[in-house]
Amino acid sequence: ALARRGRRPAPSGTRAGPAGEAWVRSQLQPRKEQNLQAGLPEEMAALYMEMSRGFNEGRVKATQPRSPASTTPTSIERWAAEVFAPAWRAA
């Protein structure tokens, strides 16, 4: 998982935050402990850790190409820039 130093995480890189802002990869074990402290059951915290490890190692991938049948015309980058970022900045 990636997080911006000293601020809330923002999806899609700089689409929701200032360009050039530093990103750091969070460590999985401390993240698991934070999830447990937040009230997640042990099994759920372990599953989140496993999923994050899969993303980090490139094992979690799309099972089909992007197509009209599998998605909308709006990319995640466009949605982040046009919809999420304004709402996130205003929060």
Steps between C-alpha positions, in 0.01 A plus 500: 500500500619848429451799726598863483724611784315698762170514313204281411561248220382605156406252228644511150824670596510872445153512344359593840802672652775743405741391226841389619388409851700215650339156529626224726412132506353414839623190680248217511540390863447848653201543266356171626546615859324829418210306348475287815505811720224646283285197583543267203491131589837320478389302191392815313823684588699198374298494175563871441871436558494210252318713241746788542792260462341367179468852356857585602637183340296538181295185563166683505407597145194555285353177369381654175598799286316829533207493255148647465365177647719513811515866592372853451657755263635689802850390606597496867748781429230721347257424783769577759586833336146616423287352778702379796776764518264798533301321772818389680650849495177650630477255792 
